[in-house]
Amino acid sequence: MGTLFEECAERGHGTEFQLDRPFDIAPEAGTAHSVAGLAALVQDMAGRLTAAGARPGDRVAIVKDNHWDYDLLACAAVRIGAVPAQLSGQLSGETLRLLLERLGPALLVTTSGLLERARAEGADLLRAADACVLLDGALPGTLAFEALQGNPAPGPRRRHDDEPLVINHTSGTTGVPKLVVHSTRTIIGKLARFETVRYPKIGVRRDDTLLNASSYAHGRTFCWTASVLCLAPRRITIVTGQDPDAADPLLRAHPPTIVEALPSSYVRFRPLTTRLDNPFRRVRLYISTYDAVHPPVLRAYLQASAHRGPLWMQGWGQTETGPLTFRFHTRRSLSSDDARNLGRPIPLKTRLKVVDPETLAPLPRGREGLVLARTAARGLAYVGEDARWAAKQHGGWWHTGDLGIRSRGGSVRLIDREVDRTPQLSCLQTEDVLEERLPQVLECVVLGSPGEAPLPVVVTADGTLDRDRWQEAVRDLPTLREPAVLTWDDVPRTGTGKVRRTALRRRLTGRTDTSGSGRWT
């Protein structure tokens, strides 16, 4: 990864990069870049990190606004032999402080705005790092990014395939995220290399225009960067925000043929699918990870494409394991009853089994239980939480923390996160049904609490809900409490747009307890 951009430039890869805004590490460079230009930028960053004191084996924490330059900084750190730790700037100050204390980084790369926000929340991030580089100016006790310019990059430092390469955190929907360590073998050899094959229909072609609208602090984009650079598509478009009106001009100027986005980004960009000159008219492949996308959203995007047979590829996995299953949706195949079918394990890559949550004894096909996974792509450890990492292993199997059912054909149907389970119903399936029956709803979240009926949280554009339509939608469902109706910005979310269910439950009910044990979160 440290020489990825240089090697692709030497091979003559001509991919053009279009950004919705300039990189935070190079605001003067504009929004259009070449492979060679990015290679030079990575080398420049490597020189600056070295000048700031980062050395081989050191951990370099990166915390900033959402942009793909997270991965450019990570590649620069890898190039000098350091281990980048990418932390989302959307985490709270206290969470960032705790994660940085676990990391003990030699260098923190961040912004003055983020430091000041953390301080306002009672967290001093500077105490957790030996040194700090600010991308936007200088504060007492920090180094100015601009002052480090012009320092030559040292030669690339190689590491063993099984040594730590990068650290990424989990989404953190139920609490403080875990810091997952991956090696070159796990995240590059077992994951990224799998994606560099030009598979029929779903493989990246040299004439493709790719749109990526993701959370760039997470391991998925680090893996994506490794694979997509090698495939050399014609153009890559990067979108960092979720405002559809802000993204629309860039997408119409460069209509994509392949789209990969966060589930929350798909929800927010959905209004663009109904415009006359919709930017998704050329798409032949949509890709989603992190979380399920509800059927009405999938249907809107598949219908927006003018391609004869567009595909939606849904992947399910975890930061610790990478993708575990995948499945495809088409215009004809999609139904609300089938939305939580995650597909089959990736051939030759992963194995799954369902066990009793109490005894861990294997369950027959068709029985609900805890899903365990086996994959050679599993990470190395949790930083600062060795006991937690060990507790989630069972022989050679990994506790996913998800409840599911394995069908006779081998596919997995997701029921709920074990920690969020409620005896009355499947929260996830109920959410799908409600979103199908209430087209005006942006999102629905069902929260269970012991001894009470589940609480539905309905997200709409204006924070209002037609009560008659609501009563009709829940007519044949198990008993639910009166819905809490919120706007999108009212809902606490992770950096990947997932709902922080524990925080939302606390805010609305004053409780955090659930019917699940939470043993495998």
KARA-V573840 format. One record per helix or strand of 2 or more residues. SS is the DSSP state (H for helix, E for strand). FROM is the first residue (numbers start at 1). LEN is the number of residues. If there is no record, write none. Layout:
SS/FROM/LEN
SS/FROM/LEN
This chain:
H/4/7
E/16/4
H/27/3
E/32/3
H/35/17
E/59/6
H/69/11
E/83/6
H/93/11
E/107/4
H/112/9
H/125/4
E/131/4
E/143/2
H/146/3
E/164/6
E/179/5
H/184/12
E/209/5
H/219/13
E/235/4
H/244/10
E/258/4
H/263/12
E/285/4
H/295/10
E/311/8
E/322/8
H/336/3
E/344/2
E/350/6
E/368/8
E/381/2
H/386/6
E/393/2
E/397/10
E/412/6
H/418/3
H/427/11
E/443/5
E/454/6
H/467/7
E/484/3
H/488/3
H/501/9
